[in-house]
Amino acid sequence: MGKEKEEINYKRSPEERKDWKKIHEERKAQKRKWKEEKLLKKMEKEAKRQKEGQEEITEESPKQGRLYTVSIALPGSILDNAQSPELRTYLAGQIARAAVIFNIDEIIIFDEIFSKDSTIEGEFKGVGKKGQANVQMARILQYLECPQYLRKSFFPHHKDLQYAGILNPLDSPHHMRGEDESPYREGVVTNKPVKSGRGSLVNCGIGKQDVQIDKLLTPGIRVTVKINQYDSSRRILKGRVVSPAAPREEGGLYWGYSIRLAKSLGAVFTECPYKEGYDLAIGTSEKGDNVDSVEMDTSNFRHALIVFGGVQGLEASLESDEALDIEDPSLLFQYYLNTCPNQGSRTIRTEEAILISLASIRPKLQGIGKT
């Protein structure tokens, strides 16, 4: 015979029931405590990350920006000197590279030989061998200045830029990669729907992330955005629209150049976009004063303008401008300089003159204007 089966009592005593109830409540209390601690740690981590992000952006941006501007003016007719459409395009690319290297804020393209047939308006129908040189140069310069991730939005495929592939990139500060974290970015306003009371979504070239700005703007326009904080875990970042001059004035960053077309040499001055006008005008010519021996007073300028002539010099540009009654081009400028004295070649091409002149004048301008 086997042993008798022992009877198992599954019923708990009142004391045991109380103990389990107490343990269950303690466990619930402990879980709540853990959740609170976890939430507190998460909040502290987020606050720390925000603080570090703000400090990082502050450290990247100089405390004082640059308030003065430097503009250059040149005739678009220099493109007619090139022997082929490819070379015309490449020549415009050389001008853009020189402007970016020396932090030029504005490029004015003027009509050197103003006539009824000349134009600075209308659609650019392609890089040809002759004609419409002013508009052609402006279009190529605009294309190069635009950040790569925005070009599809503003420059659809057409004949204007059929040789753009041969151009060297500008690689200026506002031409950013997707992973770059800068306080400012260029973007295009999208047509994505947003909730009532909120600003538009802007494509700033940060992968699949859009930036929600503080204003509701028309889709398709280009804007400069100041981003509050970068966060790869968020689908939408926050930012606000600022002036295109803000990166230069507030952060000391070079932010590309603007393009302006002028119908004559005189219009370069009379159609100035700045209220104060150009308070420092410099002309360049082989007939000018030696740049090495001229003492330039640039202590209080706000907007500098450097003007270059075409193949026949500024004299030809002045002669064709019926609105100007003077014969000596030096009277248009505070300084009329020969930036390459004792030159070894009979002629200096405009694209060469720009590099030479800006290299000579740069030390006299940099850090001296109204900063």
ROBANU-15231 format. One record per residue (C-alpha): chain; residue in three letters; x, y, z. Coordinates in nm, 3 decimals. Example, Ala and Ser with C-alpha at 12.3 -4.5 7.8 and 13.67 -1.06 7.14 Angstrom:
BEGIN
+--------+---------+---------+---------+---------+
: cadena : residuo :       x :       y :       z :
+--------+---------+---------+---------+---------+
:      A :     ALA :   1.230 :  -0.450 :   0.780 :
:      A :     SER :   1.367 :  -0.106 :   0.714 :
+--------+---------+---------+---------+---------+
This chain:
BEGIN
+--------+---------+---------+---------+---------+
: cadena : residuo :       x :       y :       z :
+--------+---------+---------+---------+---------+
:      A :     MET :   0.000 :   0.000 :   0.000 :
:      A :     GLY :   0.133 :   0.350 :  -0.089 :
:      A :     LYS :   0.147 :   0.634 :   0.143 :
:      A :     GLU :  -0.167 :   0.826 :   0.192 :
:      A :     LYS :  -0.189 :   1.144 :  -0.014 :
:      A :     GLU :  -0.140 :   1.451 :   0.194 :
:      A :     GLU :  -0.417 :   1.705 :   0.165 :
:      A :     ILE :  -0.293 :   2.039 :   0.036 :
:      A :     ASN :  -0.463 :   2.348 :   0.170 :
:      A :     TYR :  -0.479 :   2.617 :  -0.096 :
:      A :     LYS :  -0.662 :   2.858 :   0.124 :
:      A :     ARG :  -0.460 :   3.143 :   0.271 :
:      A :     SER :  -0.494 :   3.258 :   0.622 :
:      A :     PRO :  -0.617 :   3.614 :   0.690 :
:      A :     GLU :  -0.264 :   3.710 :   0.796 :
:      A :     GLU :  -0.115 :   3.581 :   0.468 :
:      A :     ARG :  -0.380 :   3.762 :   0.266 :
:      A :     LYS :  -0.293 :   4.086 :   0.441 :
:      A :     ASP :   0.076 :   4.032 :   0.373 :
:      A :     TRP :   0.018 :   3.974 :  -0.002 :
:      A :     LYS :  -0.204 :   4.277 :  -0.024 :
:      A :     LYS :   0.064 :   4.482 :   0.143 :
:      A :     ILE :   0.332 :   4.344 :  -0.091 :
:      A :     HIS :   0.114 :   4.420 :  -0.395 :
:      A :     GLU :   0.064 :   4.780 :  -0.282 :
:      A :     GLU :   0.435 :   4.817 :  -0.216 :
:      A :     ARG :   0.515 :   4.688 :  -0.565 :
:      A :     LYS :   0.268 :   4.932 :  -0.720 :
:      A :     ALA :   0.422 :   5.215 :  -0.518 :
:      A :     GLN :   0.771 :   5.110 :  -0.628 :
:      A :     LYS :   0.663 :   5.101 :  -0.994 :
:      A :     ARG :   0.517 :   5.449 :  -0.964 :
:      A :     LYS :   0.840 :   5.568 :  -0.808 :
:      A :     TRP :   1.043 :   5.415 :  -1.090 :
:      A :     LYS :   0.822 :   5.578 :  -1.353 :
:      A :     GLU :   0.856 :   5.916 :  -1.182 :
:      A :     GLU :   1.234 :   5.878 :  -1.159 :
:      A :     LYS :   1.253 :   5.771 :  -1.524 :
:      A :     LEU :   1.042 :   6.070 :  -1.632 :
:      A :     LEU :   1.253 :   6.305 :  -1.419 :
:      A :     LYS :   1.576 :   6.170 :  -1.572 :
:      A :     LYS :   1.429 :   6.209 :  -1.922 :
:      A :     MET :   1.330 :   6.569 :  -1.851 :
:      A :     GLU :   1.675 :   6.647 :  -1.709 :
:      A :     LYS :   1.842 :   6.488 :  -2.012 :
:      A :     GLU :   1.622 :   6.690 :  -2.251 :
:      A :     ALA :   1.694 :   7.015 :  -2.065 :
:      A :     LYS :   2.066 :   6.939 :  -2.071 :
:      A :     ARG :   2.057 :   6.864 :  -2.444 :
:      A :     GLN :   1.871 :   7.189 :  -2.515 :
:      A :     LYS :   2.122 :   7.386 :  -2.309 :
:      A :     GLU :   2.416 :   7.221 :  -2.488 :
:      A :     GLY :   2.254 :   7.287 :  -2.827 :
:      A :     GLN :   2.206 :   7.655 :  -2.749 :
:      A :     GLU :   2.565 :   7.686 :  -2.622 :
:      A :     GLU :   2.693 :   7.512 :  -2.936 :
:      A :     ILE :   2.507 :   7.751 :  -3.167 :
:      A :     THR :   2.625 :   8.050 :  -2.961 :
:      A :     GLU :   2.986 :   7.932 :  -2.980 :
:      A :     GLU :   2.966 :   7.879 :  -3.357 :
:      A :     SER :   2.834 :   8.231 :  -3.422 :
:      A :     PRO :   3.072 :   8.522 :  -3.370 :
:      A :     LYS :   2.952 :   8.776 :  -3.116 :
:      A :     GLN :   2.968 :   9.060 :  -3.365 :
:      A :     GLY :   2.861 :   9.049 :  -3.728 :
:      A :     ARG :   2.958 :   9.254 :  -4.033 :
:      A :     LEU :   2.737 :   9.554 :  -4.104 :
:      A :     TYR :   2.915 :   9.691 :  -4.411 :
:      A :     THR :   2.866 :   9.555 :  -4.764 :
:      A :     VAL :   3.090 :   9.531 :  -5.070 :
:      A :     SER :   2.942 :   9.539 :  -5.421 :
:      A :     ILE :   3.105 :   9.496 :  -5.761 :
:      A :     ALA :   2.977 :   9.615 :  -6.098 :
:      A :     LEU :   3.084 :   9.489 :  -6.440 :
:      A :     PRO :   2.946 :   9.486 :  -6.794 :
:      A :     GLY :   2.775 :   9.170 :  -6.916 :
:      A :     SER :   2.929 :   9.225 :  -7.259 :
:      A :     ILE :   3.248 :   9.050 :  -7.146 :
:      A :     LEU :   3.069 :   8.723 :  -7.230 :
:      A :     ASP :   3.078 :   8.823 :  -7.597 :
:      A :     ASN :   3.456 :   8.785 :  -7.582 :
:      A :     ALA :   3.428 :   8.410 :  -7.529 :
:      A :     GLN :   3.454 :   8.192 :  -7.839 :
:      A :     SER :   3.188 :   7.931 :  -7.757 :
:      A :     PRO :   2.875 :   7.885 :  -7.543 :
:      A :     GLU :   3.073 :   7.658 :  -7.309 :
:      A :     LEU :   3.339 :   7.924 :  -7.255 :
:      A :     ARG :   3.073 :   8.192 :  -7.199 :
:      A :     THR :   2.925 :   7.979 :  -6.923 :
:      A :     TYR :   3.266 :   7.906 :  -6.772 :
:      A :     LEU :   3.355 :   8.277 :  -6.776 :
:      A :     ALA :   3.043 :   8.358 :  -6.572 :
:      A :     GLY :   3.145 :   8.082 :  -6.332 :
:      A :     GLN :   3.485 :   8.247 :  -6.284 :
:      A :     ILE :   3.313 :   8.574 :  -6.189 :
:      A :     ALA :   3.097 :   8.391 :  -5.932 :
:      A :     ARG :   3.397 :   8.214 :  -5.779 :
:      A :     ALA :   3.589 :   8.543 :  -5.745 :
:      A :     ALA :   3.289 :   8.712 :  -5.581 :
:      A :     VAL :   3.246 :   8.436 :  -5.322 :
:      A :     ILE :   3.618 :   8.412 :  -5.242 :
:      A :     PHE :   3.623 :   8.782 :  -5.151 :
:      A :     ASN :   3.284 :   8.792 :  -4.973 :
:      A :     ILE :   3.108 :   9.013 :  -5.226 :
:      A :     ASP :   2.749 :   9.092 :  -5.121 :
:      A :     GLU :   2.610 :   9.229 :  -5.450 :
:      A :     ILE :   2.697 :   9.190 :  -5.817 :
:      A :     ILE :   2.563 :   9.453 :  -6.058 :
:      A :     ILE :   2.568 :   9.372 :  -6.429 :
:      A :     PHE :   2.534 :   9.685 :  -6.640 :
:      A :     ASP :   2.487 :   9.738 :  -7.012 :
:      A :     GLU :   2.815 :   9.876 :  -7.139 :
:      A :     ILE :   2.680 :   9.995 :  -7.474 :
:      A :     PHE :   2.321 :  10.098 :  -7.412 :
:      A :     SER :   2.099 :  10.085 :  -7.722 :
:      A :     LYS :   1.736 :  10.031 :  -7.812 :
:      A :     ASP :   1.805 :   9.667 :  -7.893 :
:      A :     SER :   1.980 :   9.601 :  -7.562 :
:      A :     THR :   1.776 :   9.450 :  -7.283 :
:      A :     ILE :   1.807 :   9.358 :  -6.920 :
:      A :     GLU :   1.457 :   9.210 :  -6.906 :
:      A :     GLY :   1.271 :   8.915 :  -7.049 :
:      A :     GLU :   1.323 :   8.541 :  -7.051 :
:      A :     PHE :   1.670 :   8.405 :  -7.104 :
:      A :     LYS :   1.641 :   8.171 :  -7.404 :
:      A :     GLY :   1.978 :   8.000 :  -7.386 :
:      A :     VAL :   2.350 :   8.058 :  -7.397 :
:      A :     GLY :   2.419 :   8.162 :  -7.752 :
:      A :     LYS :   2.734 :   8.294 :  -7.914 :
:      A :     LYS :   2.615 :   8.655 :  -7.915 :
:      A :     GLY :   2.343 :   8.876 :  -7.769 :
:      A :     GLN :   2.160 :   8.902 :  -7.436 :
:      A :     ALA :   2.490 :   8.881 :  -7.250 :
:      A :     ASN :   2.363 :   9.075 :  -6.947 :
:      A :     VAL :   2.068 :   8.844 :  -6.884 :
:      A :     GLN :   2.276 :   8.537 :  -6.957 :
:      A :     MET :   2.539 :   8.627 :  -6.700 :
:      A :     ALA :   2.275 :   8.717 :  -6.439 :
:      A :     ARG :   2.100 :   8.381 :  -6.483 :
:      A :     ILE :   2.421 :   8.179 :  -6.447 :
:      A :     LEU :   2.533 :   8.380 :  -6.143 :
:      A :     GLN :   2.193 :   8.331 :  -5.978 :
:      A :     TYR :   2.205 :   7.959 :  -6.044 :
:      A :     LEU :   2.549 :   7.921 :  -5.888 :
:      A :     GLU :   2.459 :   8.126 :  -5.581 :
:      A :     CYS :   2.151 :   7.913 :  -5.507 :
:      A :     PRO :   2.215 :   7.618 :  -5.268 :
:      A :     GLN :   2.215 :   7.285 :  -5.453 :
:      A :     TYR :   1.911 :   7.145 :  -5.271 :
:      A :     LEU :   1.698 :   7.442 :  -5.383 :
:      A :     ARG :   1.795 :   7.454 :  -5.750 :
:      A :     LYS :   1.521 :   7.217 :  -5.866 :
:      A :     SER :   1.262 :   7.448 :  -5.710 :
:      A :     PHE :   1.389 :   7.766 :  -5.876 :
:      A :     PHE :   1.574 :   7.652 :  -6.189 :
:      A :     PRO :   1.381 :   7.395 :  -6.394 :
:      A :     HIS :   1.571 :   7.225 :  -6.674 :
:      A :     HIS :   1.609 :   7.460 :  -6.972 :
:      A :     LYS :   1.865 :   7.577 :  -7.225 :
:      A :     ASP :   1.983 :   7.864 :  -7.006 :
:      A :     LEU :   2.195 :   7.630 :  -6.797 :
:      A :     GLN :   2.276 :   7.355 :  -7.042 :
:      A :     TYR :   2.649 :   7.384 :  -6.964 :
:      A :     ALA :   2.614 :   7.436 :  -6.588 :
:      A :     GLY :   2.771 :   7.094 :  -6.533 :
:      A :     ILE :   3.116 :   7.227 :  -6.627 :
:      A :     LEU :   3.106 :   7.497 :  -6.359 :
:      A :     ASN :   3.303 :   7.472 :  -6.038 :
:      A :     PRO :   3.083 :   7.480 :  -5.722 :
:      A :     LEU :   3.101 :   7.790 :  -5.504 :
:      A :     ASP :   3.096 :   7.591 :  -5.179 :
:      A :     SER :   3.005 :   7.904 :  -4.981 :
:      A :     PRO :   2.883 :   7.888 :  -4.617 :
:      A :     HIS :   2.512 :   7.881 :  -4.709 :
:      A :     HIS :   2.565 :   7.583 :  -4.943 :
:      A :     MET :   2.518 :   7.323 :  -4.669 :
:      A :     ARG :   2.505 :   6.947 :  -4.655 :
:      A :     GLY :   2.210 :   6.773 :  -4.492 :
:      A :     GLU :   2.408 :   6.687 :  -4.178 :
:      A :     ASP :   2.547 :   7.040 :  -4.124 :
:      A :     GLU :   2.410 :   7.218 :  -3.817 :
:      A :     SER :   2.414 :   7.593 :  -3.866 :
:      A :     PRO :   2.191 :   7.850 :  -3.694 :
:      A :     TYR :   2.082 :   7.975 :  -4.037 :
:      A :     ARG :   1.967 :   7.796 :  -4.351 :
:      A :     GLU :   1.818 :   7.885 :  -4.688 :
:      A :     GLY :   1.489 :   7.716 :  -4.773 :
:      A :     VAL :   1.184 :   7.712 :  -4.996 :
:      A :     VAL :   0.829 :   7.741 :  -4.860 :
:      A :     THR :   0.636 :   7.420 :  -4.930 :
:      A :     ASN :   0.264 :   7.381 :  -5.001 :
:      A :     LYS :   0.217 :   7.116 :  -4.729 :
:      A :     PRO :  -0.097 :   7.172 :  -4.519 :
:      A :     VAL :  -0.051 :   7.309 :  -4.166 :
:      A :     LYS :  -0.283 :   7.348 :  -3.870 :
:      A :     SER :  -0.470 :   7.676 :  -3.822 :
:      A :     GLY :  -0.261 :   7.942 :  -3.652 :
:      A :     ARG :   0.072 :   7.782 :  -3.740 :
:      A :     GLY :   0.339 :   7.893 :  -3.984 :
:      A :     SER :   0.439 :   7.737 :  -4.315 :
:      A :     LEU :   0.667 :   7.435 :  -4.353 :
:      A :     VAL :   0.999 :   7.510 :  -4.521 :
:      A :     ASN :   1.233 :   7.268 :  -4.696 :
:      A :     CYS :   1.582 :   7.363 :  -4.574 :
:      A :     GLY :   1.765 :   7.061 :  -4.712 :
:      A :     ILE :   1.782 :   6.872 :  -4.380 :
:      A :     GLY :   1.697 :   6.526 :  -4.514 :
:      A :     LYS :   1.326 :   6.452 :  -4.467 :
:      A :     GLN :   1.289 :   6.709 :  -4.190 :
:      A :     ASP :   1.097 :   7.031 :  -4.258 :
:      A :     VAL :   1.122 :   7.350 :  -4.056 :
:      A :     GLN :   0.804 :   7.516 :  -3.930 :
:      A :     ILE :   0.846 :   7.894 :  -3.934 :
:      A :     ASP :   0.661 :   8.164 :  -3.744 :
:      A :     LYS :   0.471 :   8.301 :  -4.046 :
:      A :     LEU :   0.234 :   8.170 :  -4.311 :
:      A :     LEU :   0.394 :   8.252 :  -4.647 :
:      A :     THR :   0.322 :   8.192 :  -5.013 :
:      A :     PRO :   0.454 :   7.851 :  -5.128 :
:      A :     GLY :   0.749 :   7.853 :  -5.367 :
:      A :     ILE :   0.938 :   8.155 :  -5.233 :
:      A :     ARG :   1.292 :   8.143 :  -5.101 :
:      A :     VAL :   1.347 :   8.239 :  -4.737 :
:      A :     THR :   1.630 :   8.260 :  -4.484 :
:      A :     VAL :   1.545 :   8.066 :  -4.168 :
:      A :     LYS :   1.698 :   8.078 :  -3.822 :
:      A :     ILE :   1.657 :   7.733 :  -3.666 :
:      A :     ASN :   1.587 :   7.712 :  -3.293 :
:      A :     GLN :   1.740 :   7.369 :  -3.234 :
:      A :     TYR :   1.848 :   7.063 :  -3.432 :
:      A :     ASP :   1.700 :   6.729 :  -3.328 :
:      A :     SER :   1.731 :   6.424 :  -3.555 :
:      A :     SER :   1.451 :   6.243 :  -3.368 :
:      A :     ARG :   1.190 :   6.501 :  -3.468 :
:      A :     ARG :   1.013 :   6.512 :  -3.800 :
:      A :     ILE :   0.955 :   6.888 :  -3.787 :
:      A :     LEU :   1.198 :   7.146 :  -3.649 :
:      A :     LYS :   1.108 :   7.494 :  -3.530 :
:      A :     GLY :   1.248 :   7.818 :  -3.669 :
:      A :     ARG :   1.169 :   8.172 :  -3.775 :
:      A :     VAL :   1.209 :   8.376 :  -4.091 :
:      A :     VAL :   1.485 :   8.638 :  -4.084 :
:      A :     SER :   1.630 :   8.889 :  -4.328 :
:      A :     PRO :   1.882 :   8.751 :  -4.580 :
:      A :     ALA :   2.128 :   8.997 :  -4.423 :
:      A :     ALA :   2.084 :   8.851 :  -4.072 :
:      A :     PRO :   2.354 :   8.582 :  -4.104 :
:      A :     ARG :   2.605 :   8.852 :  -4.202 :
:      A :     GLU :   2.491 :   9.120 :  -3.958 :
:      A :     GLU :   2.422 :   8.897 :  -3.656 :
:      A :     GLY :   2.645 :   8.595 :  -3.707 :
:      A :     GLY :   2.931 :   8.734 :  -3.915 :
:      A :     LEU :   2.868 :   8.468 :  -4.182 :
:      A :     TYR :   2.910 :   8.528 :  -4.554 :
:      A :     TRP :   2.570 :   8.450 :  -4.708 :
:      A :     GLY :   2.619 :   8.476 :  -5.082 :
:      A :     TYR :   2.552 :   8.762 :  -5.321 :
:      A :     SER :   2.247 :   8.926 :  -5.476 :
:      A :     ILE :   2.220 :   9.007 :  -5.847 :
:      A :     ARG :   2.109 :   9.337 :  -5.995 :
:      A :     LEU :   2.080 :   9.438 :  -6.361 :
:      A :     ALA :   2.142 :   9.800 :  -6.462 :
:      A :     LYS :   2.065 :   9.948 :  -6.804 :
:      A :     SER :   2.371 :  10.176 :  -6.798 :
:      A :     LEU :   2.674 :  10.276 :  -6.592 :
:      A :     GLY :   2.480 :  10.564 :  -6.435 :
:      A :     ALA :   2.202 :  10.326 :  -6.325 :
:      A :     VAL :   2.456 :  10.136 :  -6.116 :
:      A :     PHE :   2.459 :  10.438 :  -5.882 :
:      A :     THR :   2.105 :  10.574 :  -5.918 :
:      A :     GLU :   1.930 :  10.239 :  -5.863 :
:      A :     CYS :   2.127 :  10.147 :  -5.553 :
:      A :     PRO :   1.916 :   9.923 :  -5.321 :
:      A :     TYR :   2.056 :  10.085 :  -5.005 :
:      A :     LYS :   1.885 :  10.397 :  -4.872 :
:      A :     GLU :   2.217 :  10.565 :  -4.792 :
:      A :     GLY :   2.356 :  10.484 :  -5.138 :
:      A :     TYR :   2.717 :  10.382 :  -5.196 :
:      A :     ASP :   2.936 :  10.593 :  -4.968 :
:      A :     LEU :   3.262 :  10.450 :  -5.104 :
:      A :     ALA :   3.292 :  10.423 :  -5.484 :
:      A :     ILE :   3.608 :  10.285 :  -5.644 :
:      A :     GLY :   3.678 :  10.269 :  -6.017 :
:      A :     THR :   3.943 :  10.048 :  -6.175 :
:      A :     SER :   4.147 :  10.138 :  -6.483 :
:      A :     GLU :   4.503 :  10.119 :  -6.611 :
:      A :     LYS :   4.480 :  10.501 :  -6.627 :
:      A :     GLY :   4.406 :  10.526 :  -6.256 :
:      A :     ASP :   4.634 :  10.603 :  -5.962 :
:      A :     ASN :   4.876 :  10.340 :  -5.839 :
:      A :     VAL :   4.693 :  10.140 :  -5.571 :
:      A :     ASP :   5.016 :  10.090 :  -5.375 :
:      A :     SER :   5.074 :  10.463 :  -5.329 :
:      A :     VAL :   4.715 :  10.576 :  -5.262 :
:      A :     GLU :   4.607 :  10.635 :  -4.902 :
:      A :     MET :   4.241 :  10.538 :  -4.881 :
:      A :     ASP :   4.014 :  10.669 :  -4.607 :
:      A :     THR :   3.779 :  10.377 :  -4.549 :
:      A :     SER :   3.718 :  10.434 :  -4.179 :
:      A :     ASN :   3.347 :  10.514 :  -4.196 :
:      A :     PHE :   3.207 :  10.352 :  -4.509 :
:      A :     ARG :   2.888 :  10.143 :  -4.496 :
:      A :     HIS :   2.838 :  10.036 :  -4.858 :
:      A :     ALA :   3.139 :  10.006 :  -5.089 :
:      A :     LEU :   3.116 :   9.976 :  -5.468 :
:      A :     ILE :   3.398 :   9.864 :  -5.698 :
:      A :     VAL :   3.336 :   9.913 :  -6.071 :
:      A :     PHE :   3.513 :   9.728 :  -6.353 :
:      A :     GLY :   3.512 :   9.814 :  -6.721 :
:      A :     GLY :   3.482 :   9.586 :  -7.021 :
:      A :     VAL :   3.721 :   9.525 :  -7.308 :
:      A :     GLN :   3.743 :   9.899 :  -7.387 :
:      A :     GLY :   3.749 :  10.012 :  -7.025 :
:      A :     LEU :   3.519 :  10.238 :  -6.823 :
:      A :     GLU :   3.575 :  10.520 :  -7.073 :
:      A :     ALA :   3.364 :  10.338 :  -7.333 :
:      A :     SER :   3.088 :  10.270 :  -7.080 :
:      A :     LEU :   3.078 :  10.638 :  -6.983 :
:      A :     GLU :   3.072 :  10.755 :  -7.343 :
:      A :     SER :   2.767 :  10.540 :  -7.427 :
:      A :     ASP :   2.567 :  10.664 :  -7.126 :
:      A :     GLU :   2.367 :  10.964 :  -7.248 :
:      A :     ALA :   2.246 :  11.049 :  -6.896 :
:      A :     LEU :   2.598 :  11.130 :  -6.776 :
:      A :     ASP :   2.740 :  11.463 :  -6.896 :
:      A :     ILE :   3.097 :  11.407 :  -6.781 :
:      A :     GLU :   3.387 :  11.287 :  -6.995 :
:      A :     ASP :   3.632 :  11.178 :  -6.727 :
:      A :     PRO :   3.521 :  10.855 :  -6.555 :
:      A :     SER :   3.739 :  10.928 :  -6.251 :
:      A :     LEU :   3.488 :  11.199 :  -6.148 :
:      A :     LEU :   3.232 :  10.927 :  -6.067 :
:      A :     PHE :   3.447 :  10.778 :  -5.793 :
:      A :     GLN :   3.624 :  10.875 :  -5.472 :
:      A :     TYR :   3.915 :  10.660 :  -5.586 :
:      A :     TYR :   4.018 :  10.572 :  -5.941 :
:      A :     LEU :   4.281 :  10.302 :  -5.914 :
:      A :     ASN :   4.524 :  10.106 :  -6.123 :
:      A :     THR :   4.530 :   9.782 :  -5.925 :
:      A :     CYS :   4.801 :   9.618 :  -6.136 :
:      A :     PRO :   5.074 :   9.874 :  -6.211 :
:      A :     ASN :   5.358 :   9.772 :  -6.444 :
:      A :     GLN :   5.152 :   9.494 :  -6.596 :
:      A :     GLY :   5.335 :   9.256 :  -6.828 :
:      A :     SER :   5.044 :   9.211 :  -7.069 :
:      A :     ARG :   4.892 :   9.484 :  -7.286 :
:      A :     THR :   4.548 :   9.392 :  -7.162 :
:      A :     ILE :   4.398 :   9.245 :  -6.846 :
:      A :     ARG :   4.073 :   9.058 :  -6.887 :
:      A :     THR :   3.783 :   9.161 :  -6.662 :
:      A :     GLU :   3.772 :   8.825 :  -6.481 :
:      A :     GLU :   4.145 :   8.868 :  -6.410 :
:      A :     ALA :   4.103 :   9.230 :  -6.307 :
:      A :     ILE :   3.839 :   9.132 :  -6.050 :
:      A :     LEU :   4.072 :   8.889 :  -5.874 :
:      A :     ILE :   4.369 :   9.128 :  -5.887 :
:      A :     SER :   4.171 :   9.432 :  -5.770 :
:      A :     LEU :   3.987 :   9.259 :  -5.488 :
:      A :     ALA :   4.314 :   9.113 :  -5.361 :
:      A :     SER :   4.470 :   9.463 :  -5.363 :
:      A :     ILE :   4.173 :   9.647 :  -5.209 :
:      A :     ARG :   4.065 :   9.380 :  -4.958 :
:      A :     PRO :   4.323 :   9.469 :  -4.688 :
:      A :     LYS :   4.207 :   9.831 :  -4.703 :
:      A :     LEU :   3.840 :   9.739 :  -4.652 :
:      A :     GLN :   3.833 :   9.435 :  -4.426 :
:      A :     GLY :   3.751 :   9.510 :  -4.066 :
:      A :     ILE :   3.763 :   9.888 :  -4.120 :
:      A :     GLY :   3.409 :   9.973 :  -4.229 :
:      A :     LYS :   3.117 :  10.028 :  -3.995 :
:      A :     THR :   3.107 :   9.688 :  -3.828 :
+--------+---------+---------+---------+---------+
